[in-house]
Amino acid sequence: MTVTVSATLAVNEALAEKRRQGVRVLPLGFGEAGLPVHPVMRDRLSAGNGANAYGPVAGSAALRSAAAGYWERRGLPTDPDMVIAGPGSKPLLYSLLMEIGGDTAIAAPSWVSYAAQSRLLGQRPVMVPTAAGQGGVPQPDLLFAAVTAARDEGRTVNAVVVTLPDNPTGTVADAETVRRLAQVARELDLVIISDEIYRDLVHPAAEGRDQVRVHSPAEFAPERTVISTGLSKNLALGGWRIGVIRLPDSATGHRLRGGLLGVASEIWSSPAAPVQEAAAHAFTEPRELRDHVDRSRRLHGIVANAVSRRFLRAGASVATPRAAFYLYPDFEPVRDRLASLHGITTGAGLTGLLLERHGMGVLPAVEFGEGAEALRMRVATSLLYGDTEERRYAALAATDPTALPWIRAHLDRLSEVLEALVGDAPSRVIPGPAAEPAPASR
């Protein structure tokens, strides 16, 4: 099959070309954490630069033990022997889908690579809608119906992928939704692949709102849940390429472990040794790294909610972002106006206009498994923090990062673009930070 560049990477390259052309851009398309490397991690990576031997296929004992402790502190006791490390969570996910086999049920919307990897393996992903505010987890009743229907057609469906917290919506599914998902997976004998790479980036509680808690499917169906995580989001180490998965200590988990190690041995042999040494330290979560993550999630929350309010003023519907640095505005409430002003009737048409006319990079819902007509888009806010390390550190330290001149300039530019997009559409009453706007239709 023909494989195109991932949409998230493609929009980043498109914005880079716009910059080279001298266009003022709004970088809201690429899901990079946008923060500097903590000095402790720099030192640890440098200290490991003499590690040049191949290591164990599953990853070093120190890294697997540290990752097991990371999950233990989150209420998920873990045997280090059931942890496998790889050069990023993407190859681990691909290898896992390969080993499980059959088709995979995937949330709509969901991160672009789940369905793409499934198709690369010759699978036909089963796309299942999510409920508003419950992003990343397919609606359990719809999951049961979709998998049952696919099996009635003679298809083999062996797994379901969930994302907690979610990319692209920035929401966190509640405990009841995850519990019901786990129950359906057990009834249908599905392996649950739970991507929890944003788990540490839940925004601090706002005034009048309780702290959101992430509930892993492993709490409800431990015998069939595989968890994936890494350091690319919480510590902004995407370029270091390190990820880990936690396999269930069950017959299913042990079977998958053997197959995954075989695949890994033929593809990457072992993760980069110096990066493993640094990652082992990170997963022990020393105080200075915990403080760094706390500042990061606070920054993500403040900026994501500031961006969300601007979309609300433009007439879009937006579920309040609860984690990471994403939101998923829906322009359905102003569909008629967009058609009248610009002839826009599809999500790709909308995001294409924003890119070409205004230098604003965002991704349409169709890239995340939704229909072409959906006027939703994934907005990533983390590249607004600054284009130098000095500015990014200042954003982390600021009491109000939105008051920093470079972030304020981005927010003002966003307001200008959205005003130009919808014209003089009637203004809306914008709820405060603790309020929940009307959910987007799915």
C-alpha positions as CSV (number, residue, x, y, z in Angstrom):
1,M,0.0,0.0,0.0
2,T,1.0,3.6,-0.5
3,V,2.1,5.3,2.7
4,T,2.0,9.1,3.1
5,V,3.8,11.2,5.7
6,S,1.9,11.3,9.0
7,A,-0.5,14.3,9.0
8,T,1.1,15.7,12.2
9,L,4.6,15.7,10.6
10,A,3.3,17.0,7.3
11,V,1.6,20.1,8.9
12,N,4.9,20.8,10.7
13,E,6.8,20.7,7.4
14,A,4.1,22.9,5.7
15,L,4.5,25.5,8.5
16,A,8.3,25.4,8.2
17,E,7.9,26.2,4.4
18,K,5.6,29.1,5.2
19,R,8.2,30.5,7.6
20,R,10.9,30.2,4.8
21,Q,8.5,32.2,2.6
22,G,8.3,34.9,5.3
23,V,4.8,34.2,6.3
24,R,3.8,34.8,9.9
25,V,2.6,31.4,11.2
26,L,0.5,30.1,14.0
27,P,2.0,26.7,14.9
28,L,-1.0,24.8,16.2
29,G,-0.7,21.5,14.3
30,F,2.3,19.5,15.7
31,G,1.9,17.6,19.0
32,E,5.4,18.3,20.4
33,A,5.7,19.2,24.0
34,G,7.5,22.4,23.2
35,L,9.6,22.6,26.3
36,P,13.4,22.4,27.1
37,V,15.3,19.3,28.3
38,H,15.7,19.4,32.1
39,P,19.5,19.8,33.0
40,V,19.3,16.6,35.1
41,M,18.4,14.7,31.9
42,R,21.1,16.3,29.9
43,D,23.7,15.3,32.5
44,R,22.3,11.7,32.7
45,L,22.5,11.3,28.9
46,S,26.0,12.7,28.8
47,A,27.1,10.4,31.6
48,G,25.9,7.4,29.6
49,N,27.7,8.2,26.4
50,G,30.2,5.4,26.9
51,A,27.5,2.8,26.8
52,N,28.0,1.5,23.3
53,A,27.3,-2.3,23.6
54,Y,24.1,-4.0,22.6
55,G,21.8,-4.6,25.6
56,P,19.0,-6.9,26.3
57,V,16.2,-6.9,23.7
58,A,13.6,-6.1,26.4
59,G,15.7,-3.1,27.6
60,S,18.1,-2.8,30.5
61,A,17.2,-4.2,33.9
62,A,17.6,-0.8,35.4
63,L,15.1,0.8,33.0
64,R,12.5,-2.0,33.3
65,S,12.8,-1.9,37.1
66,A,12.4,1.9,37.1
67,A,9.4,1.7,34.8
68,A,7.8,-0.9,37.0
69,G,8.2,1.4,40.0
70,Y,6.6,4.2,38.0
71,W,3.5,2.1,37.5
72,E,3.5,0.8,41.1
73,R,3.3,4.4,42.3
74,R,0.1,4.7,40.2
75,G,-1.6,1.7,41.8
76,L,-0.5,-0.8,39.2
77,P,1.9,-3.4,40.6
78,T,4.2,-4.4,37.8
79,D,6.8,-7.2,37.3
80,P,9.9,-5.7,35.6
81,D,10.0,-8.9,33.5
82,M,6.7,-7.8,32.0
83,V,8.1,-4.5,30.8
84,I,9.6,-4.0,27.3
85,A,11.4,-0.9,26.2
86,G,11.8,0.3,22.6
87,P,12.9,3.2,20.5
88,G,9.7,5.2,21.1
89,S,6.2,4.1,21.7
90,K,5.3,4.0,17.9
91,P,7.4,1.0,17.0
92,L,6.3,-0.7,20.2
93,L,2.6,-0.1,19.2
94,Y,3.3,-1.4,15.7
95,S,5.0,-4.5,16.9
96,L,2.1,-5.1,19.4
97,L,-0.5,-4.8,16.6
98,M,1.5,-7.2,14.5
99,E,1.8,-9.7,17.3
100,I,-1.9,-9.6,18.3
101,G,-3.1,-9.9,14.7
102,G,-6.5,-9.4,13.3
103,D,-8.4,-6.1,13.1
104,T,-8.4,-3.5,15.8
105,A,-11.1,-1.3,17.2
106,I,-10.1,2.3,17.4
107,A,-11.7,5.4,18.8
108,A,-13.0,8.1,16.4
109,P,-11.4,10.6,16.8
110,S,-8.0,9.2,17.8
111,W,-4.3,9.8,17.2
112,V,-3.5,9.5,13.5
113,S,-1.0,6.6,13.8
114,Y,-3.3,4.0,15.3
115,A,-5.4,3.5,12.2
116,A,-2.4,4.2,9.9
117,Q,-0.3,1.4,11.5
118,S,-3.3,-0.9,11.4
119,R,-3.6,-0.4,7.7
120,L,0.1,-0.9,7.2
121,L,-0.3,-4.3,8.7
122,G,-3.1,-5.1,6.2
123,Q,-5.8,-4.7,8.8
124,R,-9.2,-2.9,8.5
125,P,-9.5,-0.7,11.6
126,V,-13.0,-0.7,13.2
127,M,-13.6,3.0,14.0
128,V,-16.0,3.5,16.9
129,P,-17.2,7.0,18.0
130,T,-16.4,8.5,21.4
131,A,-18.8,10.4,23.6
132,A,-18.4,14.1,24.1
133,G,-15.9,14.7,26.9
134,Q,-14.9,11.0,26.9
135,G,-12.2,11.3,24.2
136,G,-9.9,8.4,23.6
137,V,-12.3,5.6,24.7
138,P,-14.8,4.2,22.2
139,Q,-18.4,4.3,23.5
140,P,-18.7,0.8,25.1
141,D,-22.1,0.0,23.7
142,L,-21.1,1.1,20.2
143,L,-17.9,-0.9,20.6
144,F,-19.8,-4.1,21.4
145,A,-22.1,-3.5,18.4
146,A,-19.3,-2.7,15.9
147,V,-17.1,-5.7,16.9
148,T,-20.0,-8.0,16.9
149,A,-21.1,-6.8,13.4
150,A,-17.5,-7.1,12.1
151,R,-17.3,-10.7,13.4
152,D,-20.6,-11.5,11.8
153,E,-19.1,-10.5,8.5
154,G,-16.3,-13.0,9.1
155,R,-13.7,-10.6,10.3
156,T,-11.3,-11.3,13.2
157,V,-11.2,-8.4,15.7
158,N,-8.7,-9.0,18.5
159,A,-7.9,-5.7,20.2
160,V,-9.2,-2.2,21.1
161,V,-7.0,0.9,21.5
162,V,-7.8,3.6,24.0
163,T,-5.9,6.8,24.9
164,L,-5.9,8.2,28.4
165,P,-5.7,11.2,28.5
166,D,-6.8,11.8,24.9
167,N,-5.1,13.1,21.8
168,P,-6.7,14.8,19.9
169,T,-9.4,16.2,22.3
170,G,-7.5,16.9,25.5
171,T,-10.2,15.2,27.5
172,V,-10.0,12.4,30.1
173,A,-12.6,9.6,30.0
174,D,-14.2,9.1,33.4
175,A,-14.0,5.9,35.6
176,E,-17.4,4.6,34.5
177,T,-16.7,4.8,30.8
178,V,-13.4,3.0,31.3
179,R,-15.0,0.4,33.5
180,R,-17.7,-0.3,30.9
181,L,-15.1,-0.4,28.1
182,A,-13.1,-3.0,30.1
183,Q,-16.3,-5.1,30.7
184,V,-17.1,-5.1,27.0
185,A,-13.5,-6.1,26.1
186,R,-13.7,-9.0,28.5
187,E,-17.1,-10.1,27.1
188,L,-15.6,-10.0,23.5
189,D,-12.2,-11.3,24.5
190,L,-10.3,-8.2,23.2
191,V,-6.8,-7.2,24.2
192,I,-6.9,-3.6,25.5
193,I,-4.0,-1.4,24.4
194,S,-4.0,1.7,26.6
195,D,-1.8,4.5,25.4
196,E,-1.2,6.5,28.6
197,I,1.7,8.7,27.4
198,Y,-0.2,11.9,28.6
199,R,-1.1,10.5,32.0
200,D,1.2,12.9,33.9
201,L,-0.1,16.0,32.1
202,V,-3.5,16.3,33.6
203,H,-4.1,20.0,34.3
204,P,-4.3,21.2,37.9
205,A,-7.8,21.6,39.3
206,A,-9.4,24.9,38.5
207,E,-11.4,26.9,41.0
208,G,-14.7,25.2,41.5
209,R,-13.7,22.0,39.7
210,D,-12.3,18.8,41.2
211,Q,-9.0,17.4,40.0
212,V,-9.4,15.0,37.1
213,R,-8.0,11.5,37.7
214,V,-6.9,9.1,35.1
215,H,-8.3,5.6,35.4
216,S,-6.4,2.9,33.4
217,P,-8.3,-0.1,32.0
218,A,-5.7,-2.1,33.9
219,E,-7.7,-1.2,37.0
220,F,-10.7,-3.1,35.7
221,A,-9.4,-5.7,33.3
222,P,-5.8,-6.3,34.4
223,E,-5.5,-9.7,32.7
224,R,-5.9,-8.2,29.2
225,T,-4.6,-4.6,29.3
226,V,-1.3,-3.5,27.8
227,I,-0.1,0.0,28.8
228,S,2.1,2.2,26.7
229,T,4.0,5.3,27.8
230,G,7.2,7.2,27.3
231,L,9.1,10.4,28.0
232,S,8.3,12.4,24.9
233,K,5.3,14.3,26.4
234,N,5.8,14.7,30.2
235,L,9.6,15.5,29.9
236,A,9.5,16.8,26.3
237,L,12.0,14.2,25.1
238,G,10.4,13.3,21.8
239,G,13.7,13.3,19.9
240,W,15.3,10.9,22.3
241,R,13.0,8.0,21.1
242,I,12.3,5.9,24.1
243,G,9.1,4.2,25.1
244,V,8.0,1.3,27.4
245,I,5.0,-1.0,27.5
246,R,3.6,-2.9,30.5
247,L,2.2,-6.3,29.7
248,P,-0.3,-8.0,31.9
249,D,1.0,-10.8,34.1
250,S,-1.3,-13.3,32.6
251,A,-1.3,-16.0,29.9
252,T,-2.1,-13.3,27.3
253,G,0.7,-11.1,28.6
254,H,3.3,-13.9,28.5
255,R,2.3,-14.9,25.0
256,L,2.6,-11.4,23.8
257,R,5.9,-10.9,25.5
258,G,7.5,-13.8,23.6
259,G,6.3,-12.6,20.3
260,L,7.2,-9.0,20.9
261,L,10.8,-9.8,21.9
262,G,11.1,-11.9,18.7
263,V,9.9,-8.9,16.6
264,A,12.1,-6.4,18.5
265,S,15.2,-8.6,18.1
266,E,14.8,-8.5,14.3
267,I,13.9,-4.8,14.0
268,W,15.8,-2.7,16.6
269,S,17.8,-5.2,18.6
270,S,17.8,-3.0,21.7
271,P,17.0,0.7,22.5
272,A,19.9,3.1,22.5
273,A,21.9,2.4,25.6
274,P,22.7,6.0,26.7
275,V,19.1,7.0,26.4
276,Q,18.1,3.9,28.4
277,E,20.4,5.0,31.2
278,A,18.9,8.5,31.3
279,A,15.3,7.1,31.0
280,A,15.9,4.8,34.0
281,H,16.7,7.8,36.1
282,A,13.6,9.7,34.8
283,F,11.2,6.8,35.7
284,T,12.4,6.9,39.3
285,E,10.8,10.4,39.4
286,P,13.3,12.4,41.5
287,R,11.9,15.5,43.1
288,E,13.4,17.9,40.5
289,L,11.8,16.1,37.6
290,R,8.4,15.9,39.4
291,D,8.6,19.6,39.9
292,H,9.4,20.1,36.3
293,V,6.4,18.0,35.2
294,D,4.1,19.9,37.6
295,R,5.2,23.2,36.0
296,S,4.7,21.8,32.6
297,R,1.1,20.6,33.2
298,R,0.2,23.9,34.7
299,L,1.6,25.8,31.7
300,H,-0.2,23.4,29.3
301,G,-3.5,23.9,31.1
302,I,-3.3,27.7,31.2
303,V,-2.5,28.1,27.5
304,A,-4.8,25.4,26.3
305,N,-7.7,27.0,28.1
306,A,-6.8,30.5,26.9
307,V,-6.8,29.1,23.3
308,S,-10.1,27.3,23.9
309,R,-11.8,30.6,25.0
310,R,-10.9,32.2,21.7
311,F,-12.5,29.4,19.7
312,L,-15.6,29.7,21.9
313,R,-15.8,33.4,21.1
314,A,-15.6,32.6,17.4
315,G,-18.7,30.5,17.7
316,A,-17.1,27.0,17.9
317,S,-18.1,24.4,20.4
318,V,-15.2,23.1,22.5
319,A,-15.1,20.5,25.3
320,T,-12.9,21.9,28.1
321,P,-9.4,20.6,27.8
322,R,-8.4,18.7,30.9
323,A,-4.9,17.3,30.0
324,A,-1.9,17.7,27.7
325,F,-1.9,20.5,25.2
326,Y,-4.7,19.7,22.8
327,L,-8.3,20.9,22.2
328,Y,-10.8,19.9,19.5
329,P,-13.0,22.8,18.5
330,D,-16.1,22.1,16.4
331,F,-17.3,24.8,13.9
332,E,-20.6,23.0,13.3
333,P,-22.5,25.9,15.0
334,V,-21.3,28.3,12.4
335,R,-21.4,25.9,9.4
336,D,-23.9,28.0,7.4
337,R,-21.8,31.1,8.0
338,L,-18.6,29.4,6.8
339,A,-20.3,28.1,3.7
340,S,-21.7,31.6,2.9
341,L,-18.5,33.5,3.5
342,H,-15.9,31.0,2.2
343,G,-17.7,28.2,0.5
344,I,-16.4,25.9,3.2
345,T,-18.3,22.6,3.7
346,T,-15.6,20.1,4.8
347,G,-13.0,20.0,7.6
348,A,-10.1,19.8,5.2
349,G,-11.4,22.8,3.3
350,L,-11.6,24.7,6.6
351,T,-8.1,23.8,7.8
352,G,-6.7,24.4,4.3
353,L,-8.1,27.9,4.2
354,L,-6.6,28.6,7.6
355,L,-3.2,27.4,6.5
356,E,-3.1,29.1,3.1
357,R,-4.7,32.4,3.9
358,H,-3.5,32.9,7.5
359,G,-0.5,30.6,8.1
360,M,-2.4,28.8,10.8
361,G,-1.5,25.1,11.0
362,V,-4.2,22.7,12.5
363,L,-5.4,19.3,11.5
364,P,-9.0,18.4,10.3
365,A,-11.1,15.7,12.0
366,V,-10.8,13.4,8.9
367,E,-7.2,12.8,9.8
368,F,-8.4,11.4,13.2
369,G,-10.9,8.9,11.8
370,E,-13.9,11.1,11.4
371,G,-16.0,12.0,8.3
372,A,-14.8,14.5,5.8
373,E,-17.8,16.7,6.4
374,A,-16.9,17.2,10.1
375,L,-15.8,20.8,10.9
376,R,-13.8,19.7,13.9
377,M,-10.0,20.2,14.1
378,R,-7.2,19.2,16.4
379,V,-5.4,22.2,17.9
380,A,-2.0,21.7,19.6
381,T,-0.9,24.6,21.8
382,S,2.5,23.7,23.0
383,L,4.6,25.4,20.3
384,L,3.2,28.8,21.4
385,Y,5.6,28.8,24.5
386,G,8.5,30.3,22.6
387,D,11.1,29.6,19.9
388,T,14.1,29.7,22.3
389,E,15.1,27.9,25.4
390,E,15.1,31.1,27.3
391,R,11.5,31.9,26.4
392,R,10.3,28.4,27.2
393,Y,11.9,28.5,30.6
394,A,10.3,31.8,31.2
395,A,6.9,30.3,30.2
396,L,7.4,27.5,32.7
397,A,8.2,30.0,35.5
398,A,5.5,32.7,34.7
399,T,2.6,33.2,37.1
400,D,0.5,34.1,34.0
401,P,2.3,32.8,30.9
402,T,-0.4,34.3,28.7
403,A,0.9,37.7,29.6
404,L,4.3,37.0,28.2
405,P,4.7,39.1,25.0
406,W,5.4,36.2,22.6
407,I,2.5,34.1,23.9
408,R,0.2,37.1,24.0
409,A,1.2,37.9,20.4
410,H,0.2,34.3,19.3
411,L,-3.1,34.6,21.2
412,D,-3.9,38.0,19.7
413,R,-3.0,36.6,16.2
414,L,-5.4,33.7,16.8
415,S,-8.2,36.1,17.7
416,E,-7.5,38.0,14.5
417,V,-7.6,34.9,12.3
418,L,-10.8,33.6,13.9
419,E,-12.5,37.0,13.6
420,A,-11.5,37.0,9.9
421,L,-12.8,33.5,9.5
422,V,-16.3,34.0,10.9
423,G,-16.7,37.8,10.2
424,D,-19.0,39.7,12.6
425,A,-20.8,36.6,13.8
426,P,-22.8,37.1,17.0
427,S,-20.6,36.9,20.1
428,R,-21.2,34.2,22.6
429,V,-21.2,34.2,26.4
430,I,-17.9,32.5,27.3
431,P,-17.9,30.4,30.5
432,G,-15.2,30.9,33.0
433,P,-12.3,28.4,33.5
434,A,-14.3,26.2,35.8
435,A,-17.4,26.0,33.5
436,E,-18.0,23.2,31.0
437,P,-19.2,24.4,27.6
438,A,-21.8,22.5,25.6
439,P,-20.3,19.3,24.3
440,A,-19.5,19.0,20.6
441,S,-21.8,16.6,18.7
442,R,-20.3,13.4,17.6
